[in-house]
Amino acid sequence: TPEPTIVVEADPFGGDLALRCVAPGGHGEAFPPTPTVLTLATEARTSRSPGLVASKAHDFTGSTRIVPGHFSAEMAAGVKNWAPLAEALRASSSRVVADLGRIHSSSPTIPIAAAADVVVMVTRPEVGAVLHLKDRLERLAPVLASIRNAPPIIVPVVVTPKRQANAVVAEVGRMLAPSNVARAVAGIGWLALDPSGVEAMYAGQVAGKNARTQLMKSAGVLNDQISQAAG
């Protein structure tokens, strides 16, 4: 049986994953207040164990465990160096998906992005949003490359209605093509803009026929695309 994927909420500005995800058997209760990503970041300074990340993750489903983030940005003030956490995530014996929030070239969590097999950037299809993405990639990719000593692998993901997906992906590809980071882009993915699917996911309805929402089906295709990009 494959080990569960570990989702790590590593946005330095804080997050609410612990509030959105109800632990199994919790009867509506959120995860316990600890451990969080700050617990993991602290212990990563002294531990190089490949099981460290898993030891700080809360059970969620059979295929997913979670290391929730801190609730507010002020709580992360004591973490001056995120590189040890990046090393711990990289060394994990389990697959890790890290949410870094609105990352940019000066973000404190840049070491985590640089350690990733694939960096996924999510955008809406509007022209302004794609141009912002292009600018962000042009600033971010050289920084990641200098840390990695190799070009990063980046998969931009567009959130769009299914019926428009092929045309939108093609147009985003055209807009990014002149960029000097186009060679780092390992294809463009998409997620379905599916409000009812999001509501079902938040309600915990991700099994059986509910797993066949446009959102979940597009996520499955995207997962395969990202795995292929990672090699």
RAUR-V908432 format. One line per field, one symbol per residue. phi: phi as a letter, one per 40 degrees, with the letter a starting at -180 (. if undefined). A space follows every 10 residues. Layout:
# RAUR-V908432
phi->???
This chain:
# RAUR-V908432
phi->.ccccbcbcb cccgabcccc bccdgcfgcc cdcbcbccdc cccccbbbcc cccccbcccb bcbbbbbccc cbcccccccc bccdcdcccc cdcbcbbbcb gccacbcccd dccccccbbb bbacccddcc cccdcccccc dcccccccga ccbbbcbbca ddcbdccccc ccdcccdccc bdccccgbba bccbdccccc cccgcbbfcc cbcdcccccc ccdccccccc g
